Amino acid sequence: MATPIFDEIKALREALHHHNRKYYVENAPEISDFEFDQMMQQLIDLEAAHPEYADENSPTMRVGSDKTSEFQNVKHRYPMLSLSNTYSIESLNEFIDRIDKEEGATEFVCELKFDGTAISLTYENGRLVRAVTRGDGESGDDVTANVRTIGSIPLTLTGDYPAEFEIRGEIFMPYASFDRLNAEREAAGEQLFANPRNAAAGTLKQQQSSIVAKRGLDCTLYQIASRELPFTSHWEALEAARSWGFKVSKHARICRSAEDIRQYIEYWDKARKELPFPTDGVVIKVNDFAKRRRLGFTSKSPRWAVAYKFKAEQALTRLVSVDFQVGRTGAITPVANLEPVLLAGTVVKRATLHNAEQIELLDIRIGDMVYVEKGGEIIPKITEVELSERKTDSAPFEYITHCPECGALLVRYEGEAKHYCPNQGGCRPQILGRIVHFIRRKALDIDGLGTETVELLHESGLLNNIADIYDLKAVDIAALPRLGERSADNIIRSINASKSVPFARLLFGLGIRFVGETTAKYLAAHFKSLDAVMAASKEQLLEAEEVGDKIADAIIEYFADEDNRTIVNRLRIAGLQFEEEAKELHSNCLEGKNIVISGKFLDHTRDELKELIELHGGKNQSGVSANTDFIVAGENMGPAKLQKAEKLGVKILSESDFISLIGGESQNNSTATIVVEKEEKQENNIVQGSLF
């Protein structure tokens, strides 16, 4: 039942929400900062005296909390896919021509591409209930407490909004906030953020929301996802979002021709330098939702949108010296130390030089004036030397011959540009790098063992390789500086939980050169166990999807090393997952069949078809060979595979032929489920315009 106190609290909340929107979203404040702060303090005092009226979406949440929080991983209801990038007007015109050819004259919406970190916000009955990062596109971290502190994100909505929907956008750090933050960090002797994008991402992952509240993050929203939106176009949806209280970019425009789009890009390529926030391109989207539905998706991105990336900005500065960094695989990366120079809104002091070949190609010398380019890299790169300003006494650069960390003689493998330190077991950066890689989220996901803790454990003699992790004792961890019993218990709990991490992630976590996350998944699916991978010949390894000569050689080299085999055996004894979890077969109608998938398909993705093959007892092959039983072919089947299939007399089935072979959708629940989920996902994503 409402009381006079509750009515007063409610009135203050509504007034503060209103003034917050006028200030952050509409840029039209109606009261002074002092008056706003007085109202906020009044509300803080009332809520403290009457905790029974607490509300997680109260304006007082903007202040944040000093309570430490842990981020929960949340699966996205609508996947957050990436955009395809283009870097030239010519390739952009090809995108536009393809759309026009398939759909006739088409209207596009052009928007600035903000350079920050993607976020997905969920609202129910006009109230913010969840904020999740992009993560891997399928799931991300719940950062709701931190997002509530960002003034431009509404906690409650106004107007005629849907009962439930998600809205996607970009959280970024304006240049003013970035400069202030780095000045504070420099004064405190802390490491500076490389750029506003990194600063925004790092801030969003702070454990205390009170810190986030002080850092001046901003947010622009650009895409709605829901099953019940009444709009027929993206532009309609943006205008509606604006009316509900969201900060939508005022720079978005409708363009009806390639020339309109080109003019928009040319204007903002220059004008962006005057913007108070970082932007690195323009996003071009089909406006009409019905056309989006027909255009559909590739496996990674929508076919109805593309990101045009601006050409990287350049600056001229002097090369002072060169440092050499050692990576976890032993790769040596030269890094240039520069005279500080302003580039793309940030001060640049360092730049990557890639490798000895690149230094020789550019003929870079100490003391040279060099052109530095930001591009999409965190660390800028040197692209050219201004020879007209070279000193007469300059000498060619001499690349190092020994590891700067351990002194080992460097090696250079055939066909590779980088030099490597071969001392895997005795080179500190390699030891630490492999451990940090092993514990990362996409590998064994061992929480609590951050880089600093790993270094501390290594210096204490407790951690020299990844197998040592499973010999750690809580009492030993708790005795170390900056740690205690609670931290030690959390680390041990997370270590034990990592023993149930799927085999594919363990294989990725081993840190074998060239074996990334995707390749590890293919290897796990193909060989089913680590023992099978270890015993495989080069020819057998090459049969796995995505495995070429270089990857196969790296795998063989890794397991030929006695130290690596010892570590792997210790991981086996510790109880980690060495086998792919067996899937329950839906039938054995493809038992003993070797099948190749090639081309693009109408009703299934390639991964879905491969899963169906395995669920019905078949085996996926990456290439056509004499033991291939048949090929499931879609549009644009690879010509080499087609030619080889014809030569060997391998049977070719269409997508519908294959579905009939395994029982058809009406007779096979697994197929029906996959198709229904895919159609539902496409309807949600395309009709309502969700994704990124």
C-alpha positions as CSV (number, residue, x, y, z in Angstrom):
1,M,0.0,0.0,0.0
2,A,1.3,3.4,-1.0
3,T,2.3,5.8,1.8
4,P,3.3,9.5,1.8
5,I,7.0,8.5,2.0
6,F,6.6,6.1,-0.9
7,D,4.8,8.7,-2.9
8,E,7.7,11.2,-2.2
9,I,10.3,8.6,-3.2
10,K,8.3,7.7,-6.4
11,A,8.0,11.4,-7.4
12,L,11.7,12.0,-6.9
13,R,12.6,8.9,-9.0
14,E,10.4,10.0,-11.8
15,A,11.7,13.6,-11.7
16,L,15.4,12.4,-11.7
17,H,14.7,9.9,-14.6
18,H,13.2,12.8,-16.6
19,H,16.1,15.2,-15.9
20,N,18.7,12.4,-16.6
21,R,17.1,11.9,-20.0
22,K,17.1,15.6,-20.8
23,Y,20.8,15.9,-19.8
24,Y,22.3,12.7,-21.3
25,V,20.0,11.8,-24.2
26,E,18.5,15.0,-25.4
27,N,21.3,17.4,-24.4
28,A,18.8,19.9,-23.2
29,P,19.0,20.1,-19.4
30,E,16.2,21.9,-17.5
31,I,17.8,22.3,-14.1
32,S,21.3,23.0,-12.9
33,D,23.8,20.3,-11.8
34,F,23.5,21.6,-8.2
35,E,19.7,21.2,-8.2
36,F,20.0,17.7,-9.7
37,D,22.6,16.7,-7.0
38,Q,20.3,18.1,-4.3
39,M,17.4,16.0,-5.5
40,M,19.6,12.9,-5.8
41,Q,20.9,13.3,-2.3
42,Q,17.4,13.7,-1.0
43,L,16.4,10.4,-2.7
44,I,19.5,8.6,-1.4
45,D,18.6,9.7,2.2
46,L,15.0,8.6,1.9
47,E,15.9,5.2,0.4
48,A,18.5,4.6,3.2
49,A,15.9,5.4,5.8
50,H,13.3,3.2,4.1
51,P,14.9,0.1,2.6
52,E,11.5,-1.5,2.2
53,Y,11.1,0.7,-0.9
54,A,14.3,-0.4,-2.6
55,D,14.3,-0.5,-6.4
56,E,17.1,-1.9,-8.6
57,N,16.2,0.7,-11.3
58,S,16.2,3.7,-8.9
59,P,18.3,6.7,-10.2
60,T,20.5,6.2,-7.1
61,M,21.9,3.1,-8.9
62,R,23.8,5.6,-11.2
63,V,26.2,6.1,-8.3
64,G,27.2,2.5,-8.3
65,S,28.3,0.2,-5.4
66,D,31.6,-0.7,-3.8
67,K,30.5,-4.3,-3.5
68,T,32.6,-6.7,-5.5
69,S,30.7,-8.6,-8.1
70,E,31.4,-11.7,-10.3
71,F,30.1,-11.8,-13.8
72,Q,27.7,-14.6,-14.7
73,N,27.8,-15.9,-18.3
74,V,24.4,-15.6,-20.0
75,K,23.3,-17.1,-23.3
76,H,21.9,-14.6,-25.8
77,R,18.3,-15.1,-26.7
78,Y,19.2,-13.6,-30.1
79,P,22.8,-14.3,-31.3
80,M,25.0,-11.2,-31.6
81,L,26.6,-11.8,-35.0
82,S,29.4,-9.8,-36.5
83,L,29.4,-7.6,-39.6
84,S,31.3,-8.2,-42.8
85,N,33.9,-5.4,-43.4
86,T,34.8,-3.6,-46.6
87,Y,37.6,-1.1,-47.0
88,S,36.9,0.3,-50.5
89,I,34.0,2.0,-52.3
90,E,34.4,-0.5,-55.1
91,S,33.6,-3.5,-52.9
92,L,30.9,-1.5,-51.2
93,N,29.3,-0.9,-54.6
94,E,29.4,-4.7,-55.2
95,F,27.5,-5.2,-52.0
96,I,24.9,-2.6,-53.1
97,D,24.6,-4.0,-56.6
98,R,24.0,-7.5,-55.2
99,I,21.2,-6.2,-53.0
100,D,19.6,-4.3,-55.8
101,K,19.9,-7.3,-58.1
102,E,18.2,-9.6,-55.6
103,E,15.6,-7.2,-54.2
104,G,15.3,-4.3,-56.7
105,A,15.9,-0.7,-55.8
106,T,16.6,-0.7,-52.1
107,E,16.6,1.9,-49.3
108,F,19.5,1.8,-46.9
109,V,20.2,3.3,-43.5
110,C,23.7,4.6,-42.9
111,E,25.0,5.0,-39.4
112,L,28.3,5.8,-37.8
113,K,30.2,2.8,-36.5
114,F,31.1,3.5,-32.9
115,D,34.4,2.2,-31.7
116,G,33.6,0.7,-28.3
117,T,32.2,-2.5,-26.9
118,A,28.9,-4.1,-28.0
119,I,26.1,-4.5,-25.4
120,S,22.7,-6.1,-25.4
121,L,20.1,-4.6,-23.0
122,T,16.9,-6.5,-22.1
123,Y,13.8,-4.5,-21.0
124,E,10.6,-6.0,-19.4
125,N,7.6,-3.8,-18.8
126,G,9.7,-0.7,-19.5
127,R,12.4,-1.5,-16.9
128,L,16.0,-2.6,-17.5
129,V,16.5,-6.1,-16.3
130,R,19.7,-7.3,-17.9
131,A,22.8,-6.1,-19.7
132,V,25.0,-8.6,-21.4
133,T,28.3,-8.2,-23.4
134,R,28.8,-9.7,-26.9
135,G,31.1,-12.4,-25.6
136,D,31.5,-15.0,-28.3
137,G,28.2,-14.0,-30.0
138,E,26.3,-16.9,-28.4
139,S,26.8,-15.9,-24.8
140,G,28.3,-13.0,-22.8
141,D,28.9,-11.6,-19.3
142,D,26.0,-10.1,-17.3
143,V,27.2,-6.6,-16.5
144,T,23.9,-5.1,-15.4
145,A,25.1,-3.5,-12.2
146,N,27.8,-1.6,-14.2
147,V,25.6,-0.6,-17.0
148,R,23.0,0.9,-14.6
149,T,25.7,3.6,-13.8
150,I,25.8,4.9,-17.4
151,G,23.7,8.0,-17.6
152,S,22.7,7.6,-21.2
153,I,21.1,4.2,-20.7
154,P,17.5,4.6,-19.4
155,L,16.6,2.5,-16.4
156,T,12.9,3.0,-17.1
157,L,11.2,3.8,-20.4
158,T,8.4,6.2,-21.5
159,G,5.8,5.9,-24.2
160,D,4.3,2.9,-26.0
161,Y,7.1,0.2,-25.8
162,P,6.8,-3.6,-26.1
163,A,6.3,-5.6,-23.0
164,E,9.7,-7.4,-23.6
165,F,12.5,-6.7,-26.0
166,E,16.2,-6.5,-26.4
167,I,18.1,-3.5,-27.8
168,R,21.7,-3.6,-29.0
169,G,24.2,-0.8,-29.0
170,E,27.8,0.3,-28.3
171,I,29.2,1.4,-25.0
172,F,32.1,3.7,-25.6
173,M,34.4,6.2,-23.8
174,P,34.4,9.8,-25.1
175,Y,37.8,11.3,-25.7
176,A,37.3,13.7,-22.7
177,S,36.7,10.8,-20.3
178,F,39.6,8.8,-21.8
179,D,42.1,11.7,-21.4
180,R,40.9,12.3,-17.8
181,L,41.2,8.6,-16.9
182,N,44.7,8.2,-18.4
183,A,45.8,11.4,-16.7
184,E,44.7,10.0,-13.3
185,R,46.4,6.6,-14.0
186,E,49.6,8.3,-15.0
187,A,49.6,10.4,-11.8
188,A,49.1,7.2,-9.8
189,G,51.9,5.4,-11.7
190,E,49.5,2.9,-13.3
191,Q,49.6,1.5,-16.8
192,L,47.8,3.7,-19.3
193,F,45.0,2.4,-21.6
194,A,46.0,2.1,-25.2
195,N,42.8,3.6,-26.6
196,P,39.2,4.5,-25.7
197,R,38.0,1.1,-27.0
198,N,40.2,-0.7,-24.5
199,A,39.3,1.7,-21.8
200,A,35.6,1.1,-22.3
201,A,35.9,-2.7,-22.4
202,G,38.1,-2.6,-19.3
203,T,35.8,-0.3,-17.4
204,L,32.7,-2.4,-18.2
205,K,34.5,-5.4,-16.6
206,Q,35.3,-3.6,-13.3
207,Q,34.3,-5.6,-10.2
208,Q,32.9,-2.5,-8.5
209,S,30.2,-0.5,-10.2
210,S,31.2,2.6,-8.2
211,I,34.4,2.7,-10.3
212,V,32.4,2.4,-13.5
213,A,30.2,5.3,-12.4
214,K,33.2,7.6,-12.2
215,R,34.7,6.9,-15.6
216,G,32.2,8.7,-17.9
217,L,31.1,5.9,-20.2
218,D,28.4,6.7,-22.9
219,C,26.2,4.5,-25.0
220,T,24.4,4.7,-28.4
221,L,21.7,2.2,-29.3
222,Y,21.1,1.0,-32.8
223,Q,19.2,-2.3,-33.2
224,I,16.1,-3.7,-31.6
225,A,15.2,-7.4,-31.2
226,S,11.8,-8.7,-30.2
227,R,9.1,-11.0,-31.4
228,E,6.4,-8.4,-31.2
229,L,7.6,-5.2,-32.8
230,P,5.1,-3.7,-35.2
231,F,7.6,-1.9,-37.4
232,T,8.3,-2.7,-41.1
233,S,11.6,-0.9,-41.3
234,H,14.8,-0.2,-39.3
235,W,14.3,3.5,-39.5
236,E,10.8,3.2,-37.9
237,A,12.4,1.1,-35.1
238,L,15.1,3.6,-34.5
239,E,12.6,6.5,-34.2
240,A,10.5,4.5,-31.8
241,A,13.5,3.6,-29.6
242,R,14.3,7.3,-29.5
243,S,10.8,8.1,-28.3
244,W,11.1,5.5,-25.5
245,G,14.1,7.3,-24.1
246,F,17.1,5.7,-25.8
247,K,20.0,7.6,-27.1
248,V,20.0,6.9,-30.8
249,S,22.6,8.5,-33.1
250,K,21.4,11.8,-34.6
251,H,23.9,11.2,-37.5
252,A,22.0,8.2,-39.0
253,R,20.6,8.9,-42.5
254,I,18.4,7.1,-45.1
255,C,20.2,6.7,-48.4
256,R,18.5,5.6,-51.6
257,S,21.5,5.1,-53.9
258,A,25.1,4.2,-54.0
259,E,25.9,7.9,-54.6
260,D,24.0,8.9,-51.5
261,I,26.0,6.4,-49.5
262,R,29.3,7.5,-51.0
263,Q,28.6,11.1,-50.1
264,Y,27.7,10.1,-46.5
265,I,31.0,8.2,-46.2
266,E,33.1,11.0,-47.7
267,Y,31.5,13.6,-45.3
268,W,32.0,11.6,-42.2
269,D,35.5,10.5,-43.1
270,K,36.5,14.1,-42.6
271,A,33.9,15.3,-40.1
272,R,34.6,12.4,-37.6
273,K,37.8,14.1,-36.6
274,E,35.6,16.8,-34.9
275,L,33.5,14.3,-33.0
276,P,34.0,13.9,-29.2
277,F,33.9,10.1,-29.4
278,P,35.8,7.4,-31.4
279,T,34.3,6.1,-34.6
280,D,36.0,3.9,-37.2
281,G,33.6,3.5,-40.1
282,V,30.0,3.5,-41.4
283,V,27.5,0.7,-41.1
284,I,25.2,0.3,-44.1
285,K,22.0,-1.7,-43.5
286,V,19.0,-2.6,-45.7
287,N,16.1,-0.6,-44.2
288,D,13.1,-2.9,-45.1
289,F,12.7,-5.8,-42.7
290,A,10.9,-8.0,-45.3
291,K,13.9,-7.7,-47.6
292,R,16.3,-8.5,-44.7
293,R,14.3,-11.7,-44.2
294,R,14.7,-12.8,-47.8
295,L,18.4,-11.8,-47.9
296,G,19.2,-13.9,-44.8
297,F,22.6,-14.7,-43.4
298,T,25.9,-16.3,-43.9
299,S,27.2,-18.5,-41.1
300,K,28.8,-15.5,-39.4
301,S,27.0,-12.3,-40.5
302,P,23.9,-10.9,-42.1
303,R,23.8,-10.5,-45.9
304,W,21.8,-7.3,-45.6
305,A,24.4,-5.2,-43.8
306,V,28.1,-4.3,-44.2
307,A,30.6,-2.1,-42.3
308,Y,32.7,0.3,-44.3
309,K,35.9,0.9,-42.4
310,F,37.6,4.3,-42.7
311,K,41.2,4.4,-43.9
312,A,43.4,4.5,-40.9
313,E,44.8,7.9,-39.8
314,Q,48.5,8.6,-39.9
315,A,50.9,10.7,-37.9
316,L,54.6,11.5,-38.4
317,T,56.9,11.0,-35.4
318,R,60.5,9.9,-34.5
319,L,61.6,6.3,-33.8
320,V,63.5,6.5,-30.5
321,S,64.3,2.8,-29.8
322,V,63.1,-0.8,-30.3
323,D,62.1,-3.3,-27.7
324,F,61.6,-7.0,-28.3
325,Q,58.7,-9.0,-26.7
326,V,58.5,-12.7,-26.3
327,G,55.1,-14.4,-26.8
328,R,53.8,-17.7,-25.3
329,T,54.9,-19.6,-28.4
330,G,58.4,-18.0,-28.3
331,A,57.6,-15.7,-31.2
332,I,59.7,-12.5,-31.1
333,T,57.8,-9.2,-31.8
334,P,59.8,-6.0,-32.2
335,V,58.0,-2.9,-30.7
336,A,59.0,0.6,-31.6
337,N,59.3,3.3,-28.9
338,L,58.2,6.7,-30.4
339,E,58.2,10.3,-29.5
340,P,54.6,10.8,-28.3
341,V,52.3,11.9,-31.0
342,L,48.5,12.5,-31.2
343,L,46.8,10.0,-33.5
344,A,43.0,9.4,-33.8
345,G,42.3,11.1,-30.5
346,T,44.9,9.4,-28.4
347,V,48.6,9.9,-27.7
348,V,50.7,7.1,-29.3
349,K,54.1,6.2,-27.8
350,R,54.6,2.6,-29.2
351,A,54.0,0.8,-32.5
352,T,54.5,-2.7,-33.7
353,L,57.2,-3.5,-36.2
354,H,55.9,-7.1,-36.8
355,N,59.2,-8.9,-37.7
356,A,62.7,-8.7,-39.1
357,E,61.5,-8.8,-42.7
358,Q,59.2,-5.9,-42.2
359,I,62.0,-3.8,-40.6
360,E,64.3,-4.6,-43.6
361,L,61.5,-4.0,-46.1
362,L,60.9,-0.5,-44.7
363,D,64.6,0.1,-44.0
364,I,63.7,1.5,-40.5
365,R,66.5,2.9,-38.5
366,I,66.8,4.4,-35.0
367,G,66.2,8.1,-35.2
368,D,64.1,8.0,-38.4
369,M,60.9,10.0,-38.8
370,V,58.2,7.5,-39.4
371,Y,54.6,7.4,-40.4
372,V,52.4,5.7,-37.8
373,E,48.9,4.3,-38.5
374,K,46.2,3.2,-36.1
375,G,44.1,0.9,-38.2
376,G,42.2,-1.8,-36.4
377,E,45.1,-2.7,-34.2
378,I,45.5,-2.0,-30.5
379,I,49.1,-1.2,-31.0
380,P,49.6,1.1,-34.0
381,K,52.0,0.1,-36.8
382,I,54.7,1.9,-38.7
383,T,53.9,2.1,-42.4
384,E,56.6,4.2,-44.0
385,V,59.8,6.1,-43.3
386,E,60.1,9.8,-44.3
387,L,63.5,9.5,-46.0
388,S,63.8,13.2,-46.6
389,E,64.4,13.7,-42.9
390,R,66.8,10.8,-42.3
391,K,70.1,11.8,-40.6
392,T,73.3,11.3,-42.7
393,D,75.0,9.2,-40.0
394,S,72.1,6.7,-39.6
395,A,73.0,3.0,-39.7
396,P,70.9,0.1,-40.8
397,F,69.0,-1.7,-38.0
398,E,70.6,-4.9,-36.7
399,Y,68.0,-7.5,-35.6
400,I,68.7,-9.4,-32.4
401,T,70.2,-12.9,-32.5
402,H,69.4,-14.0,-28.9
403,C,66.3,-14.0,-26.8
404,P,66.1,-10.8,-24.8
405,E,64.6,-12.7,-21.8
406,C,66.6,-15.9,-21.5
407,G,69.6,-15.4,-23.9
408,A,68.8,-18.5,-26.1
409,L,69.9,-18.4,-29.7
410,L,66.9,-17.4,-31.8
411,V,65.7,-19.7,-34.6
412,R,63.6,-19.0,-37.7
413,Y,61.4,-21.8,-39.1
414,E,61.2,-22.3,-42.8
415,G,58.4,-20.3,-44.4
416,E,57.8,-18.1,-41.3
417,A,58.7,-14.4,-41.0
418,K,59.1,-14.3,-37.2
419,H,62.1,-15.4,-35.1
420,Y,61.4,-17.7,-32.2
421,C,63.1,-18.5,-28.9
422,P,63.3,-22.4,-28.7
423,N,63.7,-22.4,-24.9
424,Q,60.1,-23.3,-24.1
425,G,60.8,-24.6,-20.6
426,G,63.2,-22.0,-19.4
427,C,62.0,-18.7,-20.9
428,R,59.8,-16.8,-18.5
429,P,57.4,-15.1,-20.9
430,Q,56.7,-18.4,-22.6
431,I,56.1,-20.2,-19.4
432,L,53.7,-17.5,-18.1
433,G,52.1,-17.1,-21.5
434,R,51.2,-20.8,-21.9
435,I,49.7,-20.9,-18.4
436,V,47.7,-17.7,-19.0
437,H,46.4,-19.1,-22.3
438,F,45.5,-22.4,-20.6
439,I,43.4,-20.7,-17.9
440,R,41.5,-18.2,-20.2
441,R,37.8,-18.4,-20.5
442,K,37.7,-20.1,-23.9
443,A,40.1,-22.8,-22.7
444,L,39.9,-24.2,-19.2
445,D,38.2,-21.1,-17.7
446,I,40.0,-21.1,-14.3
447,D,38.6,-18.1,-12.5
448,G,40.8,-16.3,-10.0
449,L,44.1,-17.1,-11.7
450,G,44.7,-13.8,-13.4
451,T,48.0,-12.8,-14.9
452,E,49.3,-11.2,-11.7
453,T,48.4,-14.3,-9.6
454,V,50.1,-16.6,-12.2
455,E,53.2,-14.5,-12.0
456,L,53.1,-14.6,-8.2
457,L,52.7,-18.3,-8.1
458,H,55.5,-18.7,-10.6
459,E,57.9,-16.5,-8.6
460,S,57.1,-18.6,-5.5
461,G,58.1,-21.8,-7.3
462,L,54.5,-23.2,-7.3
463,L,53.7,-22.9,-11.0
464,N,56.1,-23.7,-13.8
465,N,53.7,-25.3,-16.3
466,I,50.0,-26.0,-16.9
467,A,50.1,-29.4,-15.1
468,D,51.3,-27.7,-11.9
469,I,47.9,-26.0,-11.7
470,Y,46.4,-29.3,-10.5
471,D,49.0,-29.8,-7.8
472,L,48.2,-26.4,-6.1
473,K,47.0,-26.5,-2.5
474,A,44.8,-23.9,-0.9
475,V,47.1,-23.5,2.0
476,D,50.1,-22.6,-0.2
477,I,48.0,-20.1,-2.2
478,A,46.6,-18.4,0.9
479,A,50.1,-17.8,2.3
480,L,51.1,-15.7,-0.7
481,P,51.0,-11.8,-0.7
482,R,47.7,-10.2,-1.7
483,L,45.9,-13.6,-1.4
484,G,44.1,-15.2,1.5
485,E,41.9,-18.2,2.4
486,R,38.9,-17.0,0.5
487,S,40.8,-16.3,-2.7
488,A,42.6,-19.6,-2.3
489,D,39.4,-21.5,-1.9
490,N,37.8,-19.9,-4.9
491,I,40.9,-20.7,-7.1
492,I,40.9,-24.4,-6.0
493,R,37.2,-24.6,-6.6
494,S,37.6,-23.2,-10.1
495,I,40.6,-25.5,-10.8
496,N,38.4,-28.6,-9.8
497,A,35.6,-27.3,-12.0
498,S,38.0,-27.1,-15.0
499,K,38.4,-30.9,-14.9
500,S,35.0,-31.2,-16.5
501,V,35.7,-28.7,-19.3
502,P,35.0,-30.4,-22.7
503,F,37.9,-32.0,-24.6
504,A,37.9,-29.5,-27.4
505,R,38.7,-26.7,-25.0
506,L,41.4,-28.7,-23.3
507,L,43.0,-29.2,-26.8
508,F,42.8,-25.5,-27.5
509,G,44.2,-24.7,-24.0
510,L,47.4,-26.8,-24.6
511,G,48.6,-23.9,-26.8
512,I,49.8,-25.9,-29.8
513,R,51.0,-23.5,-32.4
514,F,48.4,-22.6,-35.1
515,V,45.7,-24.6,-33.3
516,G,43.1,-22.0,-32.5
517,E,39.6,-22.5,-30.9
518,T,37.9,-23.5,-34.1
519,T,40.6,-25.9,-35.3
520,A,40.6,-27.5,-31.8
521,K,36.8,-28.1,-32.2
522,Y,37.3,-29.7,-35.6
523,L,40.1,-31.9,-34.3
524,A,38.0,-33.0,-31.3
525,A,35.1,-33.8,-33.5
526,H,37.2,-35.8,-36.0
527,F,39.5,-37.8,-33.6
528,K,37.2,-38.0,-30.6
529,S,40.1,-38.2,-28.1
530,L,43.5,-36.7,-27.3
531,D,45.1,-40.1,-27.5
532,A,43.9,-40.4,-31.1
533,V,45.2,-36.9,-31.9
534,M,48.6,-37.7,-30.4
535,A,48.9,-41.0,-32.3
536,A,47.7,-39.6,-35.7
537,S,50.1,-39.4,-38.6
538,K,50.4,-36.3,-40.7
539,E,48.2,-37.9,-43.4
540,Q,45.5,-38.7,-40.8
541,L,45.7,-35.2,-39.3
542,L,45.2,-33.7,-42.8
543,E,41.9,-35.5,-43.1
544,A,40.4,-33.3,-40.3
545,E,38.5,-30.1,-41.2
546,E,40.7,-26.9,-41.3
547,V,43.9,-28.8,-40.8
548,G,46.7,-28.1,-43.4
549,D,50.4,-28.9,-43.6
550,K,51.4,-26.2,-41.2
551,I,48.9,-27.2,-38.5
552,A,49.6,-30.9,-38.9
553,D,53.4,-30.3,-38.5
554,A,52.9,-28.2,-35.4
555,I,50.7,-30.9,-33.8
556,I,53.3,-33.6,-34.5
557,E,56.1,-31.4,-33.2
558,Y,54.2,-30.6,-30.0
559,F,53.5,-34.2,-29.1
560,A,57.0,-35.3,-30.1
561,D,58.4,-33.2,-27.3
562,E,59.0,-35.4,-24.2
563,D,58.3,-32.5,-21.8
564,N,54.9,-31.8,-23.5
565,R,54.0,-35.5,-23.3
566,T,54.9,-35.6,-19.6
567,I,52.6,-32.5,-19.0
568,V,49.8,-34.2,-20.9
569,N,50.1,-37.4,-18.9
570,R,49.9,-35.3,-15.7
571,L,46.8,-33.7,-16.9
572,R,45.4,-37.2,-17.6
573,I,46.2,-38.2,-14.0
574,A,44.5,-35.0,-12.7
575,G,41.3,-36.1,-14.4
576,L,40.8,-33.7,-17.3
577,Q,38.6,-34.6,-20.2
578,F,40.6,-36.5,-22.8
579,E,37.6,-37.7,-24.9
580,E,34.8,-36.0,-26.8
581,E,31.5,-36.6,-25.1
582,A,29.6,-39.2,-27.1
583,K,26.4,-38.0,-28.6
584,E,23.3,-40.2,-28.5
585,L,22.7,-41.4,-32.1
586,H,19.3,-40.9,-33.6
587,S,19.9,-43.7,-36.1
588,N,22.7,-45.7,-37.6
589,C,21.5,-45.2,-41.2
590,L,24.8,-43.6,-42.2
591,E,27.0,-46.0,-40.2
592,G,30.3,-46.5,-42.1
593,K,29.7,-43.7,-44.5
594,N,32.3,-41.1,-45.3
595,I,30.5,-37.9,-46.3
596,V,31.7,-34.5,-47.6
597,I,29.6,-31.3,-47.3
598,S,30.2,-28.6,-49.9
599,G,28.5,-25.4,-51.0
600,K,25.7,-23.2,-49.5
601,F,22.4,-24.6,-48.4
602,L,18.9,-23.3,-48.2
603,D,17.5,-24.9,-45.0
604,H,20.6,-25.8,-43.0
605,T,24.0,-24.5,-42.2
606,R,27.0,-26.6,-43.0
607,D,27.5,-27.2,-39.2
608,E,23.9,-28.4,-38.9
609,L,24.3,-30.9,-41.7
610,K,27.6,-32.1,-40.2
611,E,25.9,-32.6,-36.9
612,L,23.1,-34.6,-38.6
613,I,25.7,-36.8,-40.3
614,E,27.2,-37.6,-36.9
615,L,23.9,-38.1,-35.2
616,H,23.0,-40.8,-37.8
617,G,26.3,-42.6,-37.5
618,G,28.2,-41.1,-40.4
619,K,31.7,-39.5,-40.6
620,N,32.5,-36.1,-41.9
621,Q,35.3,-35.7,-44.4
622,S,36.9,-32.3,-45.3
623,G,38.1,-33.4,-48.8
624,V,36.9,-35.8,-51.5
625,S,38.9,-39.1,-51.7
626,A,38.5,-42.6,-53.0
627,N,36.8,-43.7,-49.8
628,T,34.2,-40.9,-49.9
629,D,30.7,-42.5,-50.1
630,F,28.8,-39.4,-51.2
631,I,28.8,-35.6,-51.2
632,V,26.0,-33.4,-50.0
633,A,26.2,-30.4,-52.3
634,G,24.6,-27.0,-52.2
635,E,24.9,-23.9,-54.3
636,N,28.4,-22.9,-55.4
637,M,30.0,-26.3,-54.7
638,G,33.8,-26.0,-54.9
639,P,34.8,-26.7,-58.5
640,A,37.9,-28.7,-57.4
641,K,35.7,-31.0,-55.3
642,L,33.2,-31.4,-58.1
643,Q,35.9,-32.3,-60.6
644,K,37.5,-34.8,-58.2
645,A,34.0,-36.3,-57.4
646,E,33.3,-36.8,-61.1
647,K,36.7,-38.3,-61.7
648,L,36.3,-40.8,-58.8
649,G,32.6,-41.4,-59.5
650,V,31.4,-40.2,-56.1
651,K,27.7,-39.8,-55.8
652,I,26.3,-36.3,-55.2
653,L,23.2,-35.7,-53.2
654,S,21.2,-32.5,-52.9
655,E,20.1,-31.1,-49.5
656,S,16.6,-32.5,-49.8
657,D,18.0,-35.9,-51.0
658,F,20.1,-36.1,-47.9
659,I,17.2,-35.2,-45.6
660,S,15.1,-37.9,-47.2
661,L,18.0,-40.4,-46.8
662,I,18.1,-39.9,-43.0
663,G,14.3,-40.2,-42.7
664,G,13.0,-36.8,-43.6
665,E,11.8,-34.0,-41.3
666,S,8.5,-35.5,-40.6
667,Q,10.1,-38.8,-39.5
668,N,13.2,-37.5,-37.8
669,N,12.8,-35.4,-34.6
670,S,16.4,-34.2,-34.6
671,T,16.1,-32.8,-38.1
672,A,12.8,-31.1,-37.4
673,T,14.2,-29.6,-34.2
674,I,17.2,-28.1,-36.0
675,V,15.1,-26.7,-38.8
676,V,12.5,-25.2,-36.4
677,E,15.2,-23.6,-34.3
678,K,16.9,-22.2,-37.4
679,E,13.6,-20.8,-38.8
680,E,12.7,-19.3,-35.4
681,K,16.1,-17.8,-35.0
682,Q,15.9,-16.3,-38.5
683,E,12.4,-14.9,-37.9
684,N,13.5,-13.3,-34.6
685,N,16.7,-11.9,-36.0
686,I,15.6,-10.8,-39.5
687,V,12.0,-9.7,-39.1
688,Q,12.7,-7.8,-36.0
689,G,16.1,-6.6,-37.0
690,S,18.2,-7.9,-34.2
691,L,21.9,-9.0,-34.3
692,F,24.6,-6.4,-33.6
